Amino acid sequence: MKLLKSYLFIGFVTGLIVVLISLIMNHLPLAKTILGYFGGGLLLMGAVYSGSMVGGDRMRANTYSEDRVDRISRINVSGIFLKLGAPNLILCFVLFYLKV
C-alpha cells in the first residue's frame, strides 16, 4: 500500500497514461511534448517553491522570517513536486532516445 501512495509511482502512472492515450491516438510525438512540459513544469515549480532560485541575501532573509514548521512544510511540498515531475521527464527522455 505504501507504493501506491508514493509520489514517484503516481508520477510514473500519469506518464504511462499520457503514453497510452497518445498510442491510441496514433501520435506518439505528442506524448514527448506533453511529458516534457508537464515534467519540466513540475520540476520548475519544485525549484521555485523550495526557494533555491533566489539570491543568498533573500534566502537569509526568508530563513529568519519564517518559522521551522513553515520551512519544513515548504521543503516537503517542493519534494512532492520533484517526485511527481521526475518520472515524466524520464519517460520523455526514453521516448526521445527511442526516436519515436
C-alpha positions as CSV (number, residue, x, y, z in Angstrom):
1,M,0.0,0.0,0.0
2,K,2.9,2.4,0.6
3,L,3.9,2.0,-3.1
4,L,0.5,3.2,-4.2
5,K,0.9,6.3,-2.1
6,S,4.4,7.1,-3.4
7,Y,4.6,10.2,-5.4
8,L,7.1,8.6,-7.8
9,F,4.6,5.9,-8.5
10,I,1.9,8.4,-9.1
11,G,4.1,10.4,-11.5
12,F,5.0,7.2,-13.4
13,V,1.4,6.2,-13.7
14,T,0.4,9.6,-15.1
15,G,3.2,9.4,-17.6
16,L,2.1,6.0,-18.7
17,I,-1.5,7.2,-19.1
18,V,-0.2,10.0,-21.4
19,V,1.8,7.5,-23.4
20,L,-1.2,5.1,-23.7
21,I,-3.6,7.9,-24.8
22,S,-1.1,9.1,-27.4
23,L,-0.7,5.5,-28.7
24,I,-4.5,5.2,-29.0
25,M,-4.5,8.5,-31.0
26,N,-1.5,7.1,-33.0
27,H,0.5,10.2,-32.4
28,L,3.4,9.3,-30.1
29,P,5.5,12.5,-30.6
30,L,2.6,14.3,-28.8
31,A,3.5,12.2,-25.7
32,K,7.0,13.5,-25.7
33,T,5.8,17.1,-25.8
34,I,3.2,16.6,-23.1
35,L,5.6,14.7,-20.8
36,G,8.3,17.2,-21.3
37,Y,6.2,20.2,-20.5
38,F,4.5,18.5,-17.6
39,G,7.7,17.1,-16.0
40,G,9.6,20.3,-16.6
41,G,6.9,22.4,-15.2
42,L,6.7,20.3,-12.1
43,L,10.4,20.4,-11.6
44,L,10.4,24.2,-12.1
45,M,7.6,24.6,-9.6
46,G,9.5,22.5,-7.1
47,A,12.6,24.6,-7.5
48,V,10.7,27.8,-7.2
49,Y,8.8,26.6,-4.2
50,S,11.9,25.4,-2.4
51,G,13.4,28.9,-2.7
52,S,16.5,27.7,-4.5
53,M,16.1,30.2,-7.3
54,V,16.7,33.3,-5.2
55,G,19.9,35.1,-4.1
56,G,21.8,34.5,-0.9
57,D,20.6,37.6,0.8
58,R,17.0,36.8,0.0
59,M,17.5,33.2,1.3
60,R,18.9,34.5,4.5
61,A,16.0,36.9,5.0
62,N,13.5,34.2,4.3
63,T,15.2,31.9,6.8
64,Y,14.9,34.5,9.6
65,S,11.3,35.5,8.8
66,E,9.7,32.0,8.7
67,D,9.4,29.5,11.5
68,R,10.6,25.9,11.5
69,V,7.2,24.4,10.7
70,D,6.7,26.5,7.7
71,R,10.1,25.8,6.3
72,I,9.7,22.0,6.7
73,S,6.3,22.1,5.0
74,R,7.7,24.2,2.2
75,I,10.5,21.8,1.6
76,N,8.2,18.8,1.8
77,V,5.9,20.3,-0.9
78,S,8.8,21.1,-3.2
79,G,9.9,17.4,-2.8
80,I,6.4,16.3,-3.8
81,F,6.7,18.4,-7.0
82,L,10.1,17.0,-7.8
83,K,9.0,13.4,-7.2
84,L,5.9,13.9,-9.5
85,G,7.9,15.5,-12.3
86,A,11.0,13.3,-12.4
87,P,9.2,10.1,-13.8
88,N,7.6,12.2,-16.5
89,L,10.9,13.6,-17.7
90,I,12.4,10.1,-17.6
91,L,9.7,8.8,-19.8
92,C,10.1,11.8,-22.1
93,F,13.9,11.1,-22.5
94,V,13.2,7.4,-23.1
95,L,10.8,8.2,-25.9
96,F,13.3,10.8,-27.2
97,Y,16.1,8.3,-27.4
98,L,13.9,5.6,-28.9
99,K,13.5,8.0,-31.8
100,V,9.7,7.9,-31.7
